[in-house]
Amino acid sequence: MHRQAILVTEADMVRLHGLLAAQERGGERDQEHLQALRAELASAAVVESDEVPADVVTMHSRVGVCDLERDTHTSYTLVPPTEADALAGRLSVLAPLGTALLGRRAGEEIVVRSPAGERRLRLEGILYQPEAARRLQHAQPARGAIAVADTGS
């Protein structure tokens, strides 16, 4: 199955290269999913943070995922490894599922390969994306602001 190139923000690309370099220094270079992430990043379409579509998974996005074989629904927040917490649904971007989700669009089906086996998932939706939230925040007047109409005089 041919997958479309992922979409990554410039800021996430810088963070990810730093995280991968740290993994290499720690001797974890040969993990299959990290090699796959390196390949994905090499062919990724890179955009400015304010240009990434709201339906794309970025760092710190909260996403809804459906396991297609088990028919279970789960939500995750994609975070750096130091912020990962399985009980809180905070998934490391360097975990097999995290690398599979990064840069994908809502509605896409993905296959995750891990030591536990292969899973088929569908990215149900983006519940929160920091870049989209920032755009929305900047587009709305501040709370308590009074709009002044231009009367043309």
C-alpha positions in Angstrom: 0.0 0.0 0.0 1.5 3.4 -1.1 1.1 6.1 1.5 0.9 9.8 0.6 3.7 11.9 1.9 3.1 13.3 5.4 2.6 17.0 6.1 4.8 18.4 8.8 5.3 21.9 10.2 8.8 23.5 10.1 8.7 23.6 14.0 7.8 19.9 14.3 10.5 19.0 11.7 13.2 20.7 13.8 11.9 19.0 17.1 11.7 15.6 15.4 15.2 15.8 14.0 16.5 16.7 17.5 14.5 13.8 19.1 15.8 11.3 16.5 19.4 12.5 17.0 19.0 11.9 20.7 17.7 8.4 20.1 20.7 7.7 17.9 23.0 8.8 20.7 21.1 6.5 23.0 21.7 3.5 20.7 18.1 3.2 19.4 18.8 4.0 15.8 17.9 0.6 14.4 14.3 0.4 15.5 12.1 -0.2 12.5 9.5 2.5 13.2 12.2 5.1 13.8 13.8 4.2 10.4 10.3 4.6 8.9 9.9 8.0 10.5 13.3 9.1 9.1 12.2 8.1 5.7 8.8 9.8 6.1 10.5 13.0 7.2 12.9 12.9 4.2 9.9 13.0 1.8 7.5 15.1 3.9 5.8 18.2 2.7 7.0 20.9 5.1 4.7 23.9 5.8 4.7 26.9 8.2 2.7 26.4 11.4 0.1 28.9 10.4 -0.5 27.1 7.0 -1.0 23.5 8.3 -4.6 22.3 7.6 -6.6 21.7 10.8 -7.2 18.1 9.9 -3.5 17.1 10.1 -1.8 15.6 13.1 0.9 17.7 14.5 2.9 17.6 17.8 0.6 18.2 20.8 -2.5 17.4 18.7 -5.3 15.4 20.4 -6.7 12.7 18.0 -9.5 10.2 18.0 -8.5 6.7 16.7 -10.6 3.7 15.9 -9.0 0.2 16.0 -10.7 -1.4 12.9 -10.3 -5.0 14.0 -11.4 -4.5 17.7 -13.9 -1.7 16.9 -12.6 0.3 19.9 -12.2 4.1 20.0 -9.4 5.8 21.8 -8.0 9.4 22.0 -4.3 10.3 22.3 -2.3 13.5 22.5 1.0 13.3 20.5 3.9 14.4 22.6 7.7 14.3 22.9 9.0 11.1 24.7 9.7 13.1 27.9 6.0 14.0 28.2 4.5 10.5 27.4 2.1 9.1 29.9 0.0 6.1 28.7 -2.5 6.4 31.6 -3.2 10.0 30.6 -3.4 9.2 26.8 -0.2 11.1 26.1 1.5 9.1 23.3 5.2 9.6 22.4 5.7 10.7 18.9 8.6 8.2 18.7 6.4 5.2 19.7 5.2 3.0 16.8 1.7 4.4 16.9 3.0 8.0 17.4 5.2 7.8 14.3 2.3 6.3 12.3 -0.1 9.2 13.3 2.3 12.1 12.7 1.4 14.2 9.6 -1.6 12.1 8.8 -5.1 13.5 8.0 -8.4 12.8 9.6 -10.1 9.9 7.8 -6.9 8.1 6.8 -6.4 4.4 7.6 -3.0 3.5 8.9 -1.2 0.3 9.7 0.9 0.2 12.8 3.6 -2.4 13.2 5.0 -3.0 16.7 6.4 -5.8 18.7 2.8 -6.6 19.7 1.9 -7.2 16.0 0.2 -5.3 13.3 -2.9 -3.1 13.9 -5.2 -1.4 11.4 -6.5 1.9 12.6 -8.5 4.8 11.2 -7.7 8.4 12.3 -11.3 9.4 13.2 -10.6 13.1 13.7 -8.4 15.8 15.2 -10.0 16.8 18.5 -7.4 19.6 19.1 -4.5 20.9 17.0 -2.4 23.7 18.6 -1.8 25.5 15.3 -5.6 25.6 14.5 -6.3 26.7 18.0 -3.8 29.6 17.7 -5.3 30.7 14.4 -8.8 30.7 15.9 -7.6 32.6 19.0 -6.0 35.3 16.8 -9.1 35.5 14.5 -11.5 36.4 17.4 -11.6 39.7 19.2 -10.4 39.5 22.8 -13.0 38.7 25.4 -14.7 41.9 26.5 -13.7 43.8 23.4 -16.2 46.2 21.9 -16.6 46.1 18.1 -16.8 49.6 16.6 -18.8 49.9 13.4 -17.4 52.1 10.6 -20.2 54.6 9.9 -18.4 56.0 6.9 -18.3 59.6 8.2 
